[in-house]
Amino acid sequence: MDQKVLFKQMIDFHKATFDNSFNAMTTLQEQGEKMVGIFLDQAAWLPEEGKKIIREWTDTYKKGRIEFRKNVETQFEKVENYFGGVS
């Protein structure tokens, strides 16, 4: 088997593994965000400023997750373009 074909198969496997793992992690984080949102809505003892900080933190975390995903996908695209002629 040609080394480029083997390497492309390895990259495809790693991309599929990353996609599945990242999607599972995203689902867990979104559930956590929902739970935090419900908690904040019901936490009358927590000042609005504290609630605002927590919401900003979850928004920042979400933006970071999206940016990380974009960066990883960009790198996978570069590798796939390199092996684009391999079938």
PDB file of N, CA, C and O in Angstrom:
ATOM      1  N   MET A   1       0.847  -1.181   0.000  1.00  0.00           N
ATOM      2  CA  MET A   1       0.000   0.000   0.000  1.00  0.00           C
ATOM      3  C   MET A   1       0.890   1.242   0.000  1.00  0.00           C
ATOM      4  O   MET A   1       1.893   1.309   0.710  1.00  0.00           O
ATOM      5  N   ASP A   2       0.505   2.201  -0.798  1.00  0.00           N
ATOM      6  CA  ASP A   2       1.245   3.450  -0.906  1.00  0.00           C
ATOM      7  C   ASP A   2       1.202   4.199   0.430  1.00  0.00           C
ATOM      8  O   ASP A   2       0.178   4.206   1.114  1.00  0.00           O
ATOM      9  N   GLN A   3       2.319   4.825   0.790  1.00  0.00           N
ATOM     10  CA  GLN A   3       2.389   5.528   2.073  1.00  0.00           C
ATOM     11  C   GLN A   3       1.421   6.709   2.135  1.00  0.00           C
ATOM     12  O   GLN A   3       0.851   6.992   3.189  1.00  0.00           O
ATOM     13  N   LYS A   4       1.234   7.399   1.005  1.00  0.00           N
ATOM     14  CA  LYS A   4       0.304   8.538   1.010  1.00  0.00           C
ATOM     15  C   LYS A   4      -1.127   8.077   1.265  1.00  0.00           C
ATOM     16  O   LYS A   4      -1.878   8.734   1.987  1.00  0.00           O
ATOM     17  N   VAL A   5      -1.501   6.946   0.670  1.00  0.00           N
ATOM     18  CA  VAL A   5      -2.855   6.417   0.881  1.00  0.00           C
ATOM     19  C   VAL A   5      -3.031   6.030   2.343  1.00  0.00           C
ATOM     20  O   VAL A   5      -4.058   6.328   2.953  1.00  0.00           O
ATOM     21  N   LEU A   6      -2.040   5.376   2.893  1.00  0.00           N
ATOM     22  CA  LEU A   6      -2.094   4.965   4.296  1.00  0.00           C
ATOM     23  C   LEU A   6      -2.185   6.189   5.212  1.00  0.00           C
ATOM     24  O   LEU A   6      -2.973   6.214   6.158  1.00  0.00           O
ATOM     25  N   PHE A   7      -1.373   7.195   4.919  1.00  0.00           N
ATOM     26  CA  PHE A   7      -1.389   8.397   5.743  1.00  0.00           C
ATOM     27  C   PHE A   7      -2.735   9.116   5.632  1.00  0.00           C
ATOM     28  O   PHE A   7      -3.253   9.619   6.628  1.00  0.00           O
ATOM     29  N   LYS A   8      -3.302   9.164   4.419  1.00  0.00           N
ATOM     30  CA  LYS A   8      -4.617   9.791   4.242  1.00  0.00           C
ATOM     31  C   LYS A   8      -5.687   9.048   5.035  1.00  0.00           C
ATOM     32  O   LYS A   8      -6.560   9.675   5.635  1.00  0.00           O
ATOM     33  N   GLN A   9      -5.627   7.727   5.043  1.00  0.00           N
ATOM     34  CA  GLN A   9      -6.583   6.950   5.829  1.00  0.00           C
ATOM     35  C   GLN A   9      -6.427   7.253   7.316  1.00  0.00           C
ATOM     36  O   GLN A   9      -7.415   7.336   8.046  1.00  0.00           O
ATOM     37  N   MET A  10      -5.192   7.415   7.756  1.00  0.00           N
ATOM     38  CA  MET A  10      -4.951   7.756   9.164  1.00  0.00           C
ATOM     39  C   MET A  10      -5.537   9.129   9.491  1.00  0.00           C
ATOM     40  O   MET A  10      -6.164   9.308  10.535  1.00  0.00           O
ATOM     41  N   ILE A  11      -5.334  10.088   8.604  1.00  0.00           N
ATOM     42  CA  ILE A  11      -5.874  11.436   8.826  1.00  0.00           C
ATOM     43  C   ILE A  11      -7.400  11.401   8.841  1.00  0.00           C
ATOM     44  O   ILE A  11      -8.026  12.047   9.681  1.00  0.00           O
ATOM     45  N   ASP A  12      -7.999  10.651   7.918  1.00  0.00           N
ATOM     46  CA  ASP A  12      -9.464  10.525   7.897  1.00  0.00           C
ATOM     47  C   ASP A  12      -9.981   9.929   9.201  1.00  0.00           C
ATOM     48  O   ASP A  12     -10.999  10.369   9.736  1.00  0.00           O
ATOM     49  N   PHE A  13      -9.272   8.924   9.705  1.00  0.00           N
ATOM     50  CA  PHE A  13      -9.666   8.308  10.974  1.00  0.00           C
ATOM     51  C   PHE A  13      -9.569   9.319  12.111  1.00  0.00           C
ATOM     52  O   PHE A  13     -10.474   9.415  12.940  1.00  0.00           O
ATOM     53  N   HIS A  14      -8.468  10.076  12.149  1.00  0.00           N
ATOM     54  CA  HIS A  14      -8.292  11.060  13.219  1.00  0.00           C
ATOM     55  C   HIS A  14      -9.337  12.171  13.125  1.00  0.00           C
ATOM     56  O   HIS A  14      -9.824  12.654  14.147  1.00  0.00           O
ATOM     57  N   LYS A  15      -9.682  12.574  11.906  1.00  0.00           N
ATOM     58  CA  LYS A  15     -10.709  13.606  11.740  1.00  0.00           C
ATOM     59  C   LYS A  15     -12.062  13.100  12.229  1.00  0.00           C
ATOM     60  O   LYS A  15     -12.781  13.821  12.921  1.00  0.00           O
ATOM     61  N   ALA A  16     -12.409  11.874  11.877  1.00  0.00           N
ATOM     62  CA  ALA A  16     -13.681  11.303  12.332  1.00  0.00           C
ATOM     63  C   ALA A  16     -13.700  11.176  13.852  1.00  0.00           C
ATOM     64  O   ALA A  16     -14.712  11.456  14.494  1.00  0.00           O
ATOM     65  N   THR A  17     -12.582  10.754  14.417  1.00  0.00           N
ATOM     66  CA  THR A  17     -12.483  10.632  15.874  1.00  0.00           C
ATOM     67  C   THR A  17     -12.631  11.996  16.536  1.00  0.00           C
ATOM     68  O   THR A  17     -13.355  12.139  17.522  1.00  0.00           O
ATOM     69  N   PHE A  18     -11.945  12.994  15.992  1.00  0.00           N
ATOM     70  CA  PHE A  18     -12.056  14.343  16.543  1.00  0.00           C
ATOM     71  C   PHE A  18     -13.492  14.849  16.452  1.00  0.00           C
ATOM     72  O   PHE A  18     -14.031  15.376  17.425  1.00  0.00           O
ATOM     73  N   ASP A  19     -14.116  14.688  15.276  1.00  0.00           N
ATOM     74  CA  ASP A  19     -15.489  15.165  15.092  1.00  0.00           C
ATOM     75  C   ASP A  19     -16.441  14.529  16.102  1.00  0.00           C
ATOM     76  O   ASP A  19     -17.246  15.223  16.722  1.00  0.00           O
ATOM     77  N   ASN A  20     -16.350  13.223  16.263  1.00  0.00           N
ATOM     78  CA  ASN A  20     -17.238  12.536  17.205  1.00  0.00           C
ATOM     79  C   ASN A  20     -16.977  12.970  18.641  1.00  0.00           C
ATOM     80  O   ASN A  20     -17.917  13.214  19.398  1.00  0.00           O
ATOM     81  N   SER A  21     -15.715  13.066  19.017  1.00  0.00           N
ATOM     82  CA  SER A  21     -15.375  13.478  20.384  1.00  0.00           C
ATOM     83  C   SER A  21     -15.795  14.920  20.639  1.00  0.00           C
ATOM     84  O   SER A  21     -16.339  15.241  21.696  1.00  0.00           O
ATOM     85  N   PHE A  22     -15.538  15.776  19.673  1.00  0.00           N
ATOM     86  CA  PHE A  22     -15.884  17.184  19.843  1.00  0.00           C
ATOM     87  C   PHE A  22     -17.390  17.369  19.932  1.00  0.00           C
ATOM     88  O   PHE A  22     -17.873  18.169  20.733  1.00  0.00           O
ATOM     89  N   ASN A  23     -18.133  16.633  19.113  1.00  0.00           N
ATOM     90  CA  ASN A  23     -19.596  16.724  19.172  1.00  0.00           C
ATOM     91  C   ASN A  23     -20.130  16.236  20.513  1.00  0.00           C
ATOM     92  O   ASN A  23     -21.065  16.824  21.056  1.00  0.00           O
ATOM     93  N   ALA A  24     -19.551  15.176  21.051  1.00  0.00           N
ATOM     94  CA  ALA A  24     -19.971  14.686  22.367  1.00  0.00           C
ATOM     95  C   ALA A  24     -19.657  15.721  23.442  1.00  0.00           C
ATOM     96  O   ALA A  24     -20.481  15.980  24.319  1.00  0.00           O
ATOM     97  N   MET A  25     -18.459  16.316  23.372  1.00  0.00           N
ATOM     98  CA  MET A  25     -18.075  17.331  24.341  1.00  0.00           C
ATOM     99  C   MET A  25     -18.997  18.546  24.230  1.00  0.00           C
ATOM    100  O   MET A  25     -19.403  19.113  25.245  1.00  0.00           O
ATOM    101  N   THR A  26     -19.325  18.942  23.013  1.00  0.00           N
ATOM    102  CA  THR A  26     -20.212  20.084  22.803  1.00  0.00           C
ATOM    103  C   THR A  26     -21.588  19.822  23.400  1.00  0.00           C
ATOM    104  O   THR A  26     -22.173  20.703  24.031  1.00  0.00           O
ATOM    105  N   THR A  27     -22.101  18.623  23.205  1.00  0.00           N
ATOM    106  CA  THR A  27     -23.405  18.266  23.768  1.00  0.00           C
ATOM    107  C   THR A  27     -23.380  18.369  25.290  1.00  0.00           C
ATOM    108  O   THR A  27     -24.305  18.914  25.893  1.00  0.00           O
ATOM    109  N   LEU A  28     -22.331  17.849  25.906  1.00  0.00           N
ATOM    110  CA  LEU A  28     -22.214  17.934  27.364  1.00  0.00           C
ATOM    111  C   LEU A  28     -22.110  19.382  27.829  1.00  0.00           C
ATOM    112  O   LEU A  28     -22.735  19.764  28.820  1.00  0.00           O
ATOM    113  N   GLN A  29     -21.330  20.184  27.123  1.00  0.00           N
ATOM    114  CA  GLN A  29     -21.187  21.581  27.519  1.00  0.00           C
ATOM    115  C   GLN A  29     -22.494  22.350  27.345  1.00  0.00           C
ATOM    116  O   GLN A  29     -22.828  23.198  28.172  1.00  0.00           O
ATOM    117  N   GLU A  30     -23.225  22.064  26.291  1.00  0.00           N
ATOM    118  CA  GLU A  30     -24.506  22.745  26.093  1.00  0.00           C
ATOM    119  C   GLU A  30     -25.503  22.363  27.176  1.00  0.00           C
ATOM    120  O   GLU A  30     -26.277  23.204  27.632  1.00  0.00           O
ATOM    121  N   GLN A  31     -25.492  21.109  27.588  1.00  0.00           N
ATOM    122  CA  GLN A  31     -26.360  20.695  28.694  1.00  0.00           C
ATOM    123  C   GLN A  31     -25.952  21.417  29.978  1.00  0.00           C
ATOM    124  O   GLN A  31     -26.804  21.857  30.750  1.00  0.00           O
ATOM    125  N   GLY A  32     -24.651  21.533  30.196  1.00  0.00           N
ATOM    126  CA  GLY A  32     -24.164  22.265  31.359  1.00  0.00           C
ATOM    127  C   GLY A  32     -24.581  23.722  31.323  1.00  0.00           C
ATOM    128  O   GLY A  32     -24.965  24.289  32.346  1.00  0.00           O
ATOM    129  N   GLU A  33     -24.507  24.329  30.148  1.00  0.00           N
ATOM    130  CA  GLU A  33     -24.933  25.720  29.999  1.00  0.00           C
ATOM    131  C   GLU A  33     -26.416  25.875  30.313  1.00  0.00           C
ATOM    132  O   GLU A  33     -26.818  26.846  30.954  1.00  0.00           O
ATOM    133  N   LYS A  34     -27.224  24.929  29.866  1.00  0.00           N
ATOM    134  CA  LYS A  34     -28.661  24.977  30.164  1.00  0.00           C
ATOM    135  C   LYS A  34     -28.901  24.868  31.668  1.00  0.00           C
ATOM    136  O   LYS A  34     -29.730  25.587  32.226  1.00  0.00           O
ATOM    137  N   MET A  35     -28.174  23.968  32.315  1.00  0.00           N
ATOM    138  CA  MET A  35     -28.334  23.799  33.761  1.00  0.00           C
ATOM    139  C   MET A  35     -27.915  25.062  34.503  1.00  0.00           C
ATOM    140  O   MET A  35     -28.581  25.476  35.452  1.00  0.00           O
ATOM    141  N   VAL A  36     -26.816  25.674  34.075  1.00  0.00           N
ATOM    142  CA  VAL A  36     -26.371  26.915  34.702  1.00  0.00           C
ATOM    143  C   VAL A  36     -27.405  28.010  34.471  1.00  0.00           C
ATOM    144  O   VAL A  36     -27.688  28.793  35.378  1.00  0.00           O
ATOM    145  N   GLY A  37     -27.973  28.075  33.268  1.00  0.00           N
ATOM    146  CA  GLY A  37     -29.007  29.071  32.976  1.00  0.00           C
ATOM    147  C   GLY A  37     -30.222  28.907  33.868  1.00  0.00           C
ATOM    148  O   GLY A  37     -30.754  29.889  34.387  1.00  0.00           O
ATOM    149  N   ILE A  38     -30.664  27.673  34.048  1.00  0.00           N
ATOM    150  CA  ILE A  38     -31.808  27.405  34.928  1.00  0.00           C
ATOM    151  C   ILE A  38     -31.468  27.790  36.363  1.00  0.00           C
ATOM    152  O   ILE A  38     -32.278  28.397  37.062  1.00  0.00           O
ATOM    153  N   PHE A  39     -30.256  27.428  36.796  1.00  0.00           N
ATOM    154  CA  PHE A  39     -29.818  27.776  38.148  1.00  0.00           C
ATOM    155  C   PHE A  39     -29.814  29.292  38.339  1.00  0.00           C
ATOM    156  O   PHE A  39     -30.291  29.795  39.357  1.00  0.00           O
ATOM    157  N   LEU A  40     -29.277  30.013  37.362  1.00  0.00           N
ATOM    158  CA  LEU A  40     -29.211  31.466  37.490  1.00  0.00           C
ATOM    159  C   LEU A  40     -30.598  32.094  37.514  1.00  0.00           C
ATOM    160  O   LEU A  40     -30.828  33.067  38.232  1.00  0.00           O
ATOM    161  N   ASP A  41     -31.514  31.548  36.740  1.00  0.00           N
ATOM    162  CA  ASP A  41     -32.880  32.071  36.733  1.00  0.00           C
ATOM    163  C   ASP A  41     -33.567  31.876  38.082  1.00  0.00           C
ATOM    164  O   ASP A  41     -34.405  32.688  38.476  1.00  0.00           O
ATOM    165  N   GLN A  42     -33.220  30.812  38.783  1.00  0.00           N
ATOM    166  CA  GLN A  42     -33.872  30.494  40.055  1.00  0.00           C
ATOM    167  C   GLN A  42     -33.100  30.998  41.270  1.00  0.00           C
ATOM    168  O   GLN A  42     -33.613  30.937  42.387  1.00  0.00           O
ATOM    169  N   ALA A  43     -31.892  31.488  41.081  1.00  0.00           N
ATOM    170  CA  ALA A  43     -31.056  31.909  42.208  1.00  0.00           C
ATOM    171  C   ALA A  43     -31.345  33.366  42.558  1.00  0.00           C
ATOM    172  O   ALA A  43     -30.662  34.281  42.097  1.00  0.00           O
ATOM    173  N   ALA A  44     -32.364  33.558  43.376  1.00  0.00           N
ATOM    174  CA  ALA A  44     -32.741  34.915  43.769  1.00  0.00           C
ATOM    175  C   ALA A  44     -31.683  35.556  44.671  1.00  0.00           C
ATOM    176  O   ALA A  44     -31.588  36.782  44.731  1.00  0.00           O
ATOM    177  N   TRP A  45     -30.901  34.756  45.359  1.00  0.00           N
ATOM    178  CA  TRP A  45     -29.900  35.259  46.289  1.00  0.00           C
ATOM    179  C   TRP A  45     -28.645  35.774  45.581  1.00  0.00           C
ATOM    180  O   TRP A  45     -27.843  36.490  46.180  1.00  0.00           O
ATOM    181  N   LEU A  46     -28.476  35.410  44.310  1.00  0.00           N
ATOM    182  CA  LEU A  46     -27.283  35.814  43.561  1.00  0.00           C
ATOM    183  C   LEU A  46     -27.530  37.174  42.916  1.00  0.00           C
ATOM    184  O   LEU A  46     -28.517  37.346  42.201  1.00  0.00           O
ATOM    185  N   PRO A  47     -26.645  38.145  43.161  1.00  0.00           N
ATOM    186  CA  PRO A  47     -26.857  39.473  42.569  1.00  0.00           C
ATOM    187  C   PRO A  47     -26.791  39.422  41.037  1.00  0.00           C
ATOM    188  O   PRO A  47     -26.157  38.544  40.452  1.00  0.00           O
ATOM    189  N   GLU A  48     -27.455  40.378  40.419  1.00  0.00           N
ATOM    190  CA  GLU A  48     -27.494  40.434  38.951  1.00  0.00           C
ATOM    191  C   GLU A  48     -26.095  40.554  38.359  1.00  0.00           C
ATOM    192  O   GLU A  48     -25.816  40.003  37.294  1.00  0.00           O
ATOM    193  N   GLU A  49     -25.229  41.266  39.042  1.00  0.00           N
ATOM    194  CA  GLU A  49     -23.855  41.408  38.552  1.00  0.00           C
ATOM    195  C   GLU A  49     -23.159  40.049  38.489  1.00  0.00           C
ATOM    196  O   GLU A  49     -22.427  39.767  37.540  1.00  0.00           O
ATOM    197  N   GLY A  50     -23.385  39.219  39.489  1.00  0.00           N
ATOM    198  CA  GLY A  50     -22.816  37.870  39.495  1.00  0.00           C
ATOM    199  C   GLY A  50     -23.383  37.013  38.380  1.00  0.00           C
ATOM    200  O   GLY A  50     -22.658  36.256  37.735  1.00  0.00           O
ATOM    201  N   LYS A  51     -24.688  37.135  38.156  1.00  0.00           N
ATOM    202  CA  LYS A  51     -25.326  36.385  37.069  1.00  0.00           C
ATOM    203  C   LYS A  51     -24.764  36.818  35.719  1.00  0.00           C
ATOM    204  O   LYS A  51     -24.522  35.994  34.836  1.00  0.00           O
ATOM    205  N   LYS A  52     -24.564  38.124  35.577  1.00  0.00           N
ATOM    206  CA  LYS A  52     -24.029  38.653  34.324  1.00  0.00           C
ATOM    207  C   LYS A  52     -22.622  38.117  34.074  1.00  0.00           C
ATOM    208  O   LYS A  52     -22.294  37.750  32.946  1.00  0.00           O
ATOM    209  N   ILE A  53     -21.805  38.068  35.093  1.00  0.00           N
ATOM    210  CA  ILE A  53     -20.436  37.564  34.952  1.00  0.00           C
ATOM    211  C   ILE A  53     -20.447  36.095  34.544  1.00  0.00           C
ATOM    212  O   ILE A  53     -19.670  35.685  33.681  1.00  0.00           O
ATOM    213  N   ILE A  54     -21.305  35.315  35.147  1.00  0.00           N
ATOM    214  CA  ILE A  54     -21.381  33.886  34.815  1.00  0.00           C
ATOM    215  C   ILE A  54     -21.858  33.701  33.379  1.00  0.00           C
ATOM    216  O   ILE A  54     -21.339  32.848  32.659  1.00  0.00           O
ATOM    217  N   ARG A  55     -22.828  34.482  32.961  1.00  0.00           N
ATOM    218  CA  ARG A  55     -23.315  34.384  31.567  1.00  0.00           C
ATOM    219  C   ARG A  55     -22.231  34.805  30.573  1.00  0.00           C
ATOM    220  O   ARG A  55     -22.083  34.190  29.516  1.00  0.00           O
ATOM    221  N   GLU A  56     -21.480  35.846  30.911  1.00  0.00           N
ATOM    222  CA  GLU A  56     -20.375  36.266  30.047  1.00  0.00           C
ATOM    223  C   GLU A  56     -19.309  35.176  29.971  1.00  0.00           C
ATOM    224  O   GLU A  56     -18.732  34.935  28.911  1.00  0.00           O
ATOM    225  N   TRP A  57     -19.056  34.530  31.087  1.00  0.00           N
ATOM    226  CA  TRP A  57     -18.072  33.447  31.127  1.00  0.00           C
ATOM    227  C   TRP A  57     -18.501  32.299  30.218  1.00  0.00           C
ATOM    228  O   TRP A  57     -17.686  31.765  29.467  1.00  0.00           O
ATOM    229  N   THR A  58     -19.780  31.917  30.284  1.00  0.00           N
ATOM    230  CA  THR A  58     -20.242  30.820  29.424  1.00  0.00           C
ATOM    231  C   THR A  58     -20.228  31.237  27.953  1.00  0.00           C
ATOM    232  O   THR A  58     -19.941  30.414  27.083  1.00  0.00           O
ATOM    233  N   ASP A  59     -20.531  32.496  27.667  1.00  0.00           N
ATOM    234  CA  ASP A  59     -20.465  32.975  26.279  1.00  0.00           C
ATOM    235  C   ASP A  59     -19.028  32.957  25.763  1.00  0.00           C
ATOM    236  O   ASP A  59     -18.776  32.564  24.624  1.00  0.00           O
ATOM    237  N   THR A  60     -18.096  33.379  26.600  1.00  0.00           N
ATOM    238  CA  THR A  60     -16.683  33.362  26.213  1.00  0.00           C
ATOM    239  C   THR A  60     -16.204  31.941  25.985  1.00  0.00           C
ATOM    240  O   THR A  60     -15.465  31.672  25.037  1.00  0.00           O
ATOM    241  N   TYR A  61     -16.618  31.048  26.840  1.00  0.00           N
ATOM    242  CA  TYR A  61     -16.244  29.640  26.701  1.00  0.00           C
ATOM    243  C   TYR A  61     -16.775  29.072  25.387  1.00  0.00           C
ATOM    244  O   TYR A  61     -16.077  28.333  24.692  1.00  0.00           O
ATOM    245  N   LYS A  62     -18.015  29.424  25.057  1.00  0.00           N
ATOM    246  CA  LYS A  62     -18.629  28.939  23.815  1.00  0.00           C
ATOM    247  C   LYS A  62     -17.890  29.492  22.596  1.00  0.00           C
ATOM    248  O   LYS A  62     -17.631  28.756  21.643  1.00  0.00           O
ATOM    249  N   LYS A  63     -17.549  30.784  22.619  1.00  0.00           N
ATOM    250  CA  LYS A  63     -16.808  31.386  21.511  1.00  0.00           C
ATOM    251  C   LYS A  63     -15.441  30.725  21.349  1.00  0.00           C
ATOM    252  O   LYS A  63     -14.997  30.485  20.227  1.00  0.00           O
ATOM    253  N   GLY A  64     -14.784  30.435  22.450  1.00  0.00           N
ATOM    254  CA  GLY A  64     -13.489  29.754  22.394  1.00  0.00           C
ATOM    255  C   GLY A  64     -13.608  28.365  21.799  1.00  0.00           C
ATOM    256  O   GLY A  64     -12.748  27.935  21.030  1.00  0.00           O
ATOM    257  N   ARG A  65     -14.663  27.670  22.152  1.00  0.00           N
ATOM    258  CA  ARG A  65     -14.899  26.323  21.618  1.00  0.00           C
ATOM    259  C   ARG A  65     -15.126  26.379  20.111  1.00  0.00           C
ATOM    260  O   ARG A  65     -14.596  25.553  19.367  1.00  0.00           O
ATOM    261  N   ILE A  66     -15.908  27.346  19.667  1.00  0.00           N
ATOM    262  CA  ILE A  66     -16.179  27.500  18.235  1.00  0.00           C
ATOM    263  C   ILE A  66     -14.895  27.859  17.488  1.00  0.00           C
ATOM    264  O   ILE A  66     -14.630  27.320  16.413  1.00  0.00           O
ATOM    265  N   GLU A  67     -14.107  28.760  18.050  1.00  0.00           N
ATOM    266  CA  GLU A  67     -12.846  29.155  17.412  1.00  0.00           C
ATOM    267  C   GLU A  67     -11.872  27.977  17.343  1.00  0.00           C
ATOM    268  O   GLU A  67     -11.187  27.795  16.337  1.00  0.00           O
ATOM    269  N   PHE A  68     -11.811  27.191  18.396  1.00  0.00           N
ATOM    270  CA  PHE A  68     -10.952  26.010  18.396  1.00  0.00           C
ATOM    271  C   PHE A  68     -11.369  25.049  17.289  1.00  0.00           C
ATOM    272  O   PHE A  68     -10.526  24.512  16.571  1.00  0.00           O
ATOM    273  N   ARG A  69     -12.668  24.838  17.159  1.00  0.00           N
ATOM    274  CA  ARG A  69     -13.185  23.938  16.119  1.00  0.00           C
ATOM    275  C   ARG A  69     -12.798  24.438  14.729  1.00  0.00           C
ATOM    276  O   ARG A  69     -12.372  23.656  13.879  1.00  0.00           O
ATOM    277  N   LYS A  70     -12.947  25.740  14.503  1.00  0.00           N
ATOM    278  CA  LYS A  70     -12.584  26.317  13.210  1.00  0.00           C
ATOM    279  C   LYS A  70     -11.101  26.111  12.910  1.00  0.00           C
ATOM    280  O   LYS A  70     -10.733  25.764  11.788  1.00  0.00           O
ATOM    281  N   ASN A  71     -10.258  26.324  13.909  1.00  0.00           N
ATOM    282  CA  ASN A  71      -8.821  26.155  13.709  1.00  0.00           C
ATOM    283  C   ASN A  71      -8.465  24.712  13.381  1.00  0.00           C
ATOM    284  O   ASN A  71      -7.658  24.460  12.486  1.00  0.00           O
ATOM    285  N   VAL A  72      -9.050  23.778  14.086  1.00  0.00           N
ATOM    286  CA  VAL A  72      -8.770  22.365  13.824  1.00  0.00           C
ATOM    287  C   VAL A  72      -9.261  21.982  12.432  1.00  0.00           C
ATOM    288  O   VAL A  72      -8.560  21.283  11.701  1.00  0.00           O
ATOM    289  N   GLU A  73     -10.451  22.430  12.062  1.00  0.00           N
ATOM    290  CA  GLU A  73     -10.976  22.119  10.729  1.00  0.00           C
ATOM    291  C   GLU A  73     -10.091  22.713   9.634  1.00  0.00           C
ATOM    292  O   GLU A  73      -9.885  22.084   8.596  1.00  0.00           O
ATOM    293  N   THR A  74      -9.571  23.915   9.859  1.00  0.00           N
ATOM    294  CA  THR A  74      -8.661  24.528   8.892  1.00  0.00           C
ATOM    295  C   THR A  74      -7.413  23.677   8.703  1.00  0.00           C
ATOM    296  O   THR A  74      -6.951  23.485   7.578  1.00  0.00           O
ATOM    297  N   GLN A  75      -6.872  23.171   9.801  1.00  0.00           N
ATOM    298  CA  GLN A  75      -5.672  22.339   9.699  1.00  0.00           C
ATOM    299  C   GLN A  75      -5.971  21.008   9.015  1.00  0.00           C
ATOM    300  O   GLN A  75      -5.158  20.521   8.229  1.00  0.00           O
ATOM    301  N   PHE A  76      -7.116  20.424   9.302  1.00  0.00           N
ATOM    302  CA  PHE A  76      -7.494  19.187   8.608  1.00  0.00           C
ATOM    303  C   PHE A  76      -7.661  19.444   7.108  1.00  0.00           C
ATOM    304  O   PHE A  76      -7.275  18.610   6.289  1.00  0.00           O
ATOM    305  N   GLU A  77      -8.232  20.590   6.748  1.00  0.00           N
ATOM    306  CA  GLU A  77      -8.393  20.927   5.328  1.00  0.00           C
ATOM    307  C   GLU A  77      -7.037  21.048   4.638  1.00  0.00           C
ATOM    308  O   GLU A  77      -6.873  20.603   3.502  1.00  0.00           O
ATOM    309  N   LYS A  78      -6.066  21.649   5.323  1.00  0.00           N
ATOM    310  CA  LYS A  78      -4.728  21.775   4.743  1.00  0.00           C
ATOM    311  C   LYS A  78      -4.121  20.404   4.479  1.00  0.00           C
ATOM    312  O   LYS A  78      -3.530  20.171   3.425  1.00  0.00           O
ATOM    313  N   VAL A  79      -4.270  19.503   5.438  1.00  0.00           N
ATOM    314  CA  VAL A  79      -3.729  18.155   5.263  1.00  0.00           C
ATOM    315  C   VAL A  79      -4.483  17.427   4.154  1.00  0.00           C
ATOM    316  O   VAL A  79      -3.869  16.740   3.338  1.00  0.00           O
ATOM    317  N   GLU A  80      -5.806  17.571   4.117  1.00  0.00           N
ATOM    318  CA  GLU A  80      -6.597  16.917   3.071  1.00  0.00           C
ATOM    319  C   GLU A  80      -6.248  17.464   1.689  1.00  0.00           C
ATOM    320  O   GLU A  80      -6.227  16.709   0.717  1.00  0.00           O
ATOM    321  N   ASN A  81      -5.978  18.752   1.589  1.00  0.00           N
ATOM    322  CA  ASN A  81      -5.567  19.328   0.307  1.00  0.00           C
ATOM    323  C   ASN A  81      -4.223  18.765  -0.138  1.00  0.00           C
ATOM    324  O   ASN A  81      -3.995  18.542  -1.327  1.00  0.00           O
ATOM    325  N   TYR A  82      -3.349  18.541   0.812  1.00  0.00           N
ATOM    326  CA  TYR A  82      -2.049  17.958   0.481  1.00  0.00           C
ATOM    327  C   TYR A  82      -2.221  16.564  -0.113  1.00  0.00           C
ATOM    328  O   TYR A  82      -1.520  16.192  -1.053  1.00  0.00           O
ATOM    329  N   PHE A  83      -3.149  15.803   0.437  1.00  0.00           N
ATOM    330  CA  PHE A  83      -3.394  14.445  -0.043  1.00  0.00           C
ATOM    331  C   PHE A  83      -4.584  14.386  -0.998  1.00  0.00           C
ATOM    332  O   PHE A  83      -5.130  13.308  -1.232  1.00  0.00           O
ATOM    333  N   GLY A  84      -4.992  15.524  -1.548  1.00  0.00           N
ATOM    334  CA  GLY A  84      -6.170  15.598  -2.401  1.00  0.00           C
ATOM    335  C   GLY A  84      -6.134  14.695  -3.613  1.00  0.00           C
ATOM    336  O   GLY A  84      -7.178  14.195  -4.033  1.00  0.00           O
ATOM    337  N   GLY A  85      -4.970  14.470  -4.188  1.00  0.00           N
ATOM    338  CA  GLY A  85      -4.877  13.632  -5.375  1.00  0.00           C
ATOM    339  C   GLY A  85      -4.856  12.157  -5.086  1.00  0.00           C
ATOM    340  O   GLY A  85      -4.841  11.342  -6.009  1.00  0.00           O
ATOM    341  N   VAL A  86      -4.855  11.795  -3.809  1.00  0.00           N
ATOM    342  CA  VAL A  86      -4.786  10.382  -3.428  1.00  0.00           C
ATOM    343  C   VAL A  86      -6.198   9.840  -3.327  1.00  0.00           C
ATOM    344  O   VAL A  86      -7.061  10.464  -2.709  1.00  0.00           O
ATOM    345  N   SER A  87      -6.443   8.684  -3.927  1.00  0.00           N
ATOM    346  CA  SER A  87      -7.787   8.103  -3.830  1.00  0.00           C
ATOM    347  C   SER A  87      -7.779   6.824  -3.056  1.00  0.00           C
ATOM    348  O   SER A  87      -8.827   6.203  -2.878  1.00  0.00           O
TER     349      SER A  87
END
